[in-house]
Amino acid sequence: MNLSDDFVNQIKGSLPKADANHLINSLDKPAPLSIRINSGKWNTILPDENIPWCPSGFYMKSRPVFTLDPSFHAGAYYVQEPSSMFVHHVLEAFSPNEKNIRILDLCASPGGKSTLIASWLGGNGLLIANEIIKSRAYTLKYNLLKEGCANVIVTNNDPQDFHHIREYFDIILVDAPCSGEGMFRKDPESICEWSLENVDKCASRQKRILSNIIPALKPGGILIYSTCTYNRKENIENTDWIAGNMGLINLALEIPSMWQIDEIHGKNSVGYQFYPHKIKGEGFFISVFKKDEGPSHLIANNKRKSGTLTKIDKNETAVITQWVRTSNLSFLKDKTGTIHALPDEFEKDAYYLEAYLRLIYCGVTVGDVNKNILIPNHSLALSKILIQDFPTISLDLESARFYLKKTLPCIESRTRSWMLASYQNNNIGFLKNLGNRINNYLPNEYRILMDLPEIKT
């Protein structure tokens, strides 16, 4: 790997000589491959080797073509880097002992940590997953859509847009945009973009992001700060700054020594560094803080703008009850008429957040009612709220791939209406069987583009 002299000198200046050499040499070795399973959808044999800090994370011995696996499209698992799954260990250690907690993943795309949080919540609480870049926000939406949870909202906002949302979140994860040193072997192009100047810019930007978002954390709330880099400016110097300037208390983690995660000490904070020559994963840094539980500084904002979400009417309710298990769910309609479902206890949260933020996904997108007929959204097919006895056609691997490529011509079924296409007991989308042909309702942006190989029998 062609590393710059500045980067090599930085590593050698921050680690003992032997460790520095081992780290640099490790960057020429292949990165491990791992997945995190969706326990509500995974229905086959588990891989052999578990990731120690995340019970649902597993190392893979070889790399399949994930695009060709219908289970991947169904949301049965997510391909995620091992070190980043450590967020599960942090949540287990410090989450409030409350049912309906509100969690913000501020810099969330493509969705590895957000889908982990959604899985960890298990249908309780509310996750707001945010991404500032529009195209990446829609990638985030798709990955959370596959997770199938109703207690998720995706927003497309700059961190400074959260200044109205004060003392609201119980947990905020800031997986900050960084210089990406820890991902060099997974993303070789980032090596060319790295410079000492960029490190300084990233460290300054991270402080701005933190300054914008910490007021949204409740008194007693938890801040998780992480990067995928090694240098002290973006890591321990920033955590020192948080502890010294933002009124937060740094928290220590209990970590088994066998995990080989380094404890990094600053002037008034501690963080945890993952090095690829010590652990089976990429470079990663994480530190945890708690906001002072002193008196609230919340000031009522009487200038709140009105949103556009409204409750559906009785006719629309009658239509969707033929599709959806409606208990404990609220159904809200946006300005385009599309209906969304989320837990009853978070209906007011949706109104509140929509008044200040750009919501691009709110619970499960059910679909649109037109002349008392529901046109279902793909989100509903992959969700956990669909009625259990919905007409379903089980597809083999070849047919499932044809469906996902939108080249499946017809199916053998007497049902002449809406149906679910499924693969290994997981739904992969809707279709409408017309007898001599089918209408495939898989959104074009989610279809398989690559050529399909022949399946050997």
TIBA-21566 format. One record per residue (C-alpha): x, y, z. Coordinates in steps of 0.001 Angstrom, whole numbers, padded with zeros to 6 digits, always signed. Layout:
<palos>
XYZ...
</palos>
This chain:
<palos>
+000000+000000+000000+001420+003375-001049+001138+005454+002129+002247+009067+002376+005289+009914+004482+003152+012243+006604+000761+009432+007481+003559+006973+008271+005310+009548+010463+002039+010297+012243+001549+006613+013065+005160+006205+014194+004823+009282+016388+001737+007983+018174+002591+004295+018719+005571+002306+019979+007874+001296+017133+006813-002354+017012+003095-001496+017089+003523+001174+014424+005274-001270+012100+002677-003983+012727-000143-001523+012010+001419-000303+008769+002086-003885+007634-001492-004915+008453-002814-002423+005906-001496-004677+003127-003550-007621+004372-007147-008323+003267-009878-006757+005374-012127-009269+007165-015677-009673+005905-018579-009766+008333-022356-009591+008479-024861-008754+011190-027999-010851+011052-031562-009605+011426-032869-012022+014065-036454-011484+012904-035624-012642+009375-032556-014880+009544-033691-018496+009165-030664-020545+008186-027501-021881+009854-025393-019231+011574-021827-018621+010381-019123-020233+012533-017249-017289+014057-019042-014711+016191-017839-011119+016620-017148-010920+020378-018729-007521+021072-021911-008064+019039-023959-011280+019434-025620-010851+016023-022329-010188+014195-020418-012923+012383-017259-013211+010302-017593-014703+006824-015069-017195+005470-015622-016131+001860-017329-013322-000027-020523-014262-001867-022085-011999-004475-024507-010289-002099-026429-008674-004965-027473-012147-006131-028728-013254-002712-032494-012672-002280-032038-012907+001512-029849-009806+001328-032620-007926-000501-035145-009172+002071-033132-007649+004920-032139-010941+006559-028653-009536+007186-026543-006421+006732-022932-006411+005558-021138-004413+008257-017536-003849+009280-016740-005689+012566-015255-002837+014623-018272-000585+014083-020531-003235+015653-018967-002266+019006-021812+000254+019275-023894-002719+020476-021592-003136+023499-021892+000577+024313-025696+000497+024113-025803-002502+026417-023556-000719+028922-025114+002732+029090-028656+002805+027701-031299+004331+030009-033516+001826+031785-036605+003075+029988-038845+001565+027316-039555+004496+025013-036122+006021+024581-035336+008283+021629-032062+007746+019809-030476+009920+017117-027880+008569+014692-026740+011907+013309-024365+010945+010476-026043+007672+009668-025597+006656+006022-025247+004019+004697-026956+002587+007771-024763+000011+009494-025049+001528+012948-028662+002623+012389-029806-000877+011478-027860-002170+014485-029662+000319+016754-033043-000531+015213-032383-004218+015827-031201-003527+019385-034342-001500+020141-036430-004502+019166-039555-002503+018372-039320-000367+021523-038213+003260+021497-037724+005510+018483-034721+005839+016181-034146+008991+014154-031491+008293+011517-030166+011410+009792-027957+012041+006781-027064+015460+005374-026340+014354+001772-029576+013665-000106-028402+010708-002211-026858+009039+000838-030028+009708+002847-032003+007600+000368-029448+004794+000685-029966+005017+004446-033721+004884+003949-033473+001732+001820-031312-000103+004336-033668+000755+007197-036671-000142+005036-035213-003650+004696-034884-003896+008480-038700-003832+008599-039208-001751+011764-042008+000771+012307-040187+002721+015040-037759+004462+012672-037714+007926+011103-035150+008980+008476-034289+012660+008069-032197+014571+005541-030802+017532+007468-027686+019469+008352-026725+019033+012034-027432+022715+012622-031090+022104+011653-031498+020307+014973-031105+023542+016964-034897+023631+017474-034913+020057+018801-033630+020767+022304-033183+018260+025147-035137+015626+023247-032868+012613+022687-031858+010053+025305-028908+008874+023194-027078+010614+020349-024541+008799+018192-022163+011041+016263-020191+008790+013932-018400+011833+012633-017172+012370+009067-013421+011923+009322-010158+011516+007427-010866+007788+007066-007461+006436+008057-009042+003309+009486-010640+002407+006156-007578+002620+003901-007556-001065+002993-011309-001125+002302-011258+002158+000385-007827+002660-001235-008986+005886-002918-009166+007523+000510-005376+007218+000746-005012+009754-002069-007415+012140-000324-005588+012013+003009-003393+014907+004148-002434+016597+007404-004449+019600+006246-007521+017412+005782-007059+015984+009282-007180+019528+010682-010281+020341+008622-012029+017179+009800-011229+017882+013452-012684+021394+013157-015784+020147+011353-016325+017501+014028-016319+020191+016721-018916+022192+014772-021128+019134+014432-020867+018381+018143-021589+021992+019093-024726+021914+016950-026126+018667+018283-025285+018449+021994-028113+020881+022960-030542+018254+021574-029389+015757+024219-031491+015424+027365-029965+016061+030794-028588+012669+031796-028497+011593+028146-025676+009630+026503-023426+010928+023693-021470+008354+021693-018666+009864+019593-016870+007717+017034-014623+007949+013979-012943+005491+011615-009528+007055+012012-006379+006875+014191-005009+010373+014731-005268+012167+018072-006673+015415+016638-009907+013794+015476-010079+011368+018372-008747+011950+021877-008136+015684+021427-011757+016091+020368-012989+014039+023323-010861+016225+025612-012578+019217+024016-016034+017701+024619-015232+017039+028278-013690+020474+028765-016119+022665+026845-019514+021004+026423-020443+020178+030015-020419+016406+029482-018919+013720+031707-016660+011159+030039-017568+007550+030862-015254+004553+031064-016168+001226+029499-015483-002241+030854-013852-004174+028025-012461-007723+028263-008690-007663+027734-008956-010574+025285-010685-008243+022821-007361-006393+022331-008981-002942+022158-006583-000156+023191-007573+002339+025873-006451+005836+024846-006064+008507+027528-006197+012245+026974-005964+015110+029433-009510+014658+030727-011084+011863+028676-010649+008259+027638-011453+006612+024334-011095+003186+022775-009075+002481+019649-009403-000512+017345-006213-001351+015444-006302-003888+012572-003040-005516+013676-004649-006368+017036-008314-007016+016309-010087-008669+013400-011544-005483+011960-010759-002017+010675-009542+001135+012415-012169+002628+014713-012330+004995+017704-015153+005470+020189-015752+007443+023376-018856+007850+025550-020206+010816+027521-023102+011617+029805-024805+014991+029977-025069+016580+033409-028349+015662+035100-028720+019190+036454-031686+021491+035807-033116+021626+032312-032328+024668+030177-035195+023919+027821-037004+027033+026619-040448+026592+025104-040511+027542+021435-043859+029136+020656-042908+029830+017047-043120+026223+015952-044218+025945+012332-047021+023585+011422-046295+020323+009634-048245+018475+006969-048790+015039+008538-052436+014263+009344-054338+011240+010626-056048+009099+007999-059852+009073+007777-062265+006204+008477-062491+005079+004848-058710+004853+004545-058554+002988+007855-061071+000441+006575-058936-000130+003468-055604-000636+005204-056995-002987+007856-057226-005549+005051-053436-005362+004778-051985-004320+008126-052159-005447+011744-053387-002141+013163-053045-002656+016916-050745-000141+018647-050088+001720+015397-050921+005237+014244-051487+005919+010548-050476+009318+009220-050844+010773+005745-048292+013148+004231-049017+015996+001817-048816+013658-001202-051426+011312+000285-048992+008515+001129-049816+006701+004377-047213+005896+007019-047490+003641+010087-045592+004092+013338-046145+003125+016977-048987+004953+018757-046691+006338+021425-044615+008215+018839-047398+009845+016828-046778+013205+018514-043051+012800+017911-043697+012543+014181-045685+015802+014213-042979+017511+016270-040041+016369+014167-041779+016973+010837-042323+020599+011822-038564+021236+011898-036858+018510+009882-037096+016991+006400-038583+013536+006927-037998+011144+004023-039161+008017+005846-041579+007821+008771-042267+004396+010242-043386+001908+007605-044598+003435+004348-047915+001620+003835-048867+003050+000431-051522+005199-001251-055295+004753-001159-057021+005542-004458-060790+004981-004819-060810+002742-001744-058001+000590-003124-054534+000461-001551-051502+000587-003814-048960-000871-001375-045449+000453-000924-042418-001848-001095-041711-000894+002521-044885-002695+003598-043793-005948+001957-040576-006047+003991-042163-004839+007234-043281-006617+010378-046778-005069+010356-048297-006899+007373-051127-009331+008186-049901-012905+008555-052261-014642+006118-051538-012429+003103-051442-014407-000194-047845-015423-000833-045931-017193-003579-042726-018923-002492-039989-018599-005115-036890-020701-005609-033493-019036-005992-033697-018624-009765-037249-017228-009733-036444-014909-006811-033527-013498-008778-035779-013032-011813-038278-011187-009614-035507-008947-008237-034282-008240-011762-037902-007593-012802-037780-010272-015492-040082-012863-013878-042776-013407-016570-045476-015292-014641-046155-017531-011662-048183-020666-011006-050945-019555-008662-054731-019474-008694-054740-016182-006818-055585-013340-009195-054698-010308-007152-052001-008818-004967-049451-011303-003665-046169-011338-001812-043109-012809-003451-041039-014630-000834-037745-016485-000679-036939-018865+002186-039897-017488+004174-038794-013858+003796-040772-011405+001693-038894-009719-001143-041705-007595-002596-045214-007299-004003-046575-008511-007305-050019-008584-008880-050912-011838-010585-053033-011371-013717-052905-015014-014807-051087-014761-018119-048546-012323-016681-047612-010490-013510-047147-006855-012598-043953-006572-010591-044112-003795-007983-040460-003877-006982-039236-000258-007304-036908+000123-010274-034171+001655-008125-033940-001576-006084-033779-004062-008957-030729-006172-009788-028807-004608-012672-026061-007188-013177-026456-010212-015459-027802-013295-013720-025620-016415-013835-027040-019802-014690-027825-021915-011645-026063-025266-011832-028239-028247-010988
</palos>
